[in-house]
Amino acid sequence: MRWSFAKFLELSGIALLGSALYWGIVQNNMKMEVQLLTVGTVVFCVGWFLDSRGAR
């Protein structure tokens, strides 16, 4: 269960990074892009941390 939740968080983080790219290039909104990049990175890192803790 922990592994699948960690992978879900990692995938969600990557999706947020992709949407940040959209906001930056298409919408030309740098503030929203940076916010989404920050949130996506934090979500991905939490998932990565949970995944690495489960491997022990």
Rosetta blueprint (number, residue, H / E / L):
1 M L
2 R H
3 W H
4 S H
5 F H
6 A H
7 K H
8 F H
9 L H
10 E H
11 L H
12 S H
13 G H
14 I H
15 A H
16 L H
17 L H
18 G H
19 S H
20 A H
21 L H
22 Y H
23 W H
24 G H
25 I H
26 V L
27 Q L
28 N L
29 N L
30 M H
31 K H
32 M H
33 E H
34 V H
35 Q H
36 L H
37 L H
38 T H
39 V H
40 G H
41 T H
42 V H
43 V H
44 F H
45 C H
46 V H
47 G H
48 W H
49 F H
50 L H
51 D H
52 S H
53 R H
54 G H
55 A L
56 R L
